[in-house]
C-alpha cells in the first residue's frame, strides 16, 4: 500500500498561482497599439492590471497580413470576448500608433456592446524632437 502524499494549504485544487480567477470588472481600459506590422489590443482594469490581450499575430495572422484592418478587427474581438464574460459594461479606449488597424479595431470595440466613456489618441508626438547630428565637414 502506497503512502498518500500530503497536500499543503492552498494547493488543494491543483492550480498553483492561479491568476485566471474570474473577477467582476464593471469598468476597464482598452489599449489599442496599431503599428504598420501588427495590432495589439490590451484590456485592463482601472488600476492598470491586464485582464486580457490579443494581437493580430496571436489571432492567427502571419507576415504582412498582420498589419491589415481585418487582422486588427479579429484581434479586438478576441481580446474583448473574454472580458464580456467578466461583466464589463463600460470602458475607456486609448489608441496609439499610425497603423491601418486603428479604425477597424475601434469599430469592432463599438460593435461589441461595451459603452465607451471616451476614445483618446495617445500617439506619442515629438515637440520638435531630438537635436539632429552635426553636419559632416569635408
N, C-alpha and C positions, 0 to 999 in steps of 0.2 A: 504494500500500500504506500502510495507516494504522499509526501508531506505537503499540505496546502500552502501556497505562497501567501503570506500576509499582505493585504492591501492597505496602503497608508493614506489617511486623510482624504484630500480632495481628488485623489486619483481613482476614486471608486467607479466613475463612469468610463474610465479608459482613455479619455482625451485629456492630455496634459497641456496646459497653457491654451485652452480653447478661447481664441479671440473672436470666433464667429458666433458668439452669443447674440441672439436677436434682441436688440433694444428698440423701443419705440422712439422714433425720431420725428417729431412733428415738423421741424424746420431745419433746412440744411443749406449748404452752399455747393453749387455745381461749377467746377472749373473746367473750361474747355481750352486746351492748348492746341492751336492749329498751325502746324508748320507746313512747308511745302511737301514734305516727305511722309508725314504721319499726323494723326489727330488723336490726342489723349483726352479722355473725359474722366474727371475725378469727382466723386461725390463725397462731401464731408459733412459732419455736423457743425453747429455754430462754434464749437470750441476748436475746430480745426482737425479733429481726428477723422482719418479717412475711413469711410464706411464701404465704399465700392468704387471700382475704377475699371475702365476698359479702354483699349486703344484700337486703332484700325488693324494693327498687327495681331493683337490677341483675338480679334473678331474674324480672323481667317484670311485676311488680305496680305498678299506678298508683293514685294518690289514696288514698282511705281504706282500700282493701284491703291496703295495705302493713302496716297495724297488726294484721292478723288472725293468729291462730295458724298457719294453713296457710301463709301467706307466710313466717313465721319458720321453719317446718319446711323449706320449699323453699330458703331462704337457707342454713340449716345444712347441708343435703345438698349444695348447690353448693359451699360452702366446703370441705367435707370430702372431696369426690370427688377433688380434685387431690392432697391430702396422703396419701391411701391409696395412690396410685401411687408416692409417695416413701417408702413403707415405714414410716409412723408407726404404732407399736403402742400407745404409752401417751400419755396427755395429762392435763393438769390443766384444769379448767373454771372460769372466772371469770364470774359472771353479774352484770350491772349494770343497774339500771333497774326500773321497775314496770310495764312493758308486758305486753300479753296474750300475747306470743310467748315469754316466758321458759320455760314448761314444755314447749311444743311444740318449741322448739329443743333443749332438754335431752333430750327423748325421741328426737329424730332423731339426736343425737350418740350416745346409748346404743345405738341400733339399728345404727349404722354398723360396729360390731365393734371399735372402739378401746377399750382398757381405760382406765377413768378412775381416776386415783390419788386425786383428791379433787374435790369440787364446792364452790366457795366463793362466797358472795354478797358482792359488793364495792360494793353500792349506797351512795353517799355519804349519810350521815345527819347532820343538824346536831345538835350537842350544845347545844341551845337557840339556835343560830343568831345572826344579826346583831341589833344593837340596833335596835328599831323607831324610826321618825322621831318627832320631838317632836310632841305633840298641838297642833293649831292653836288659838290663843286668839282669841276674838272681841272 
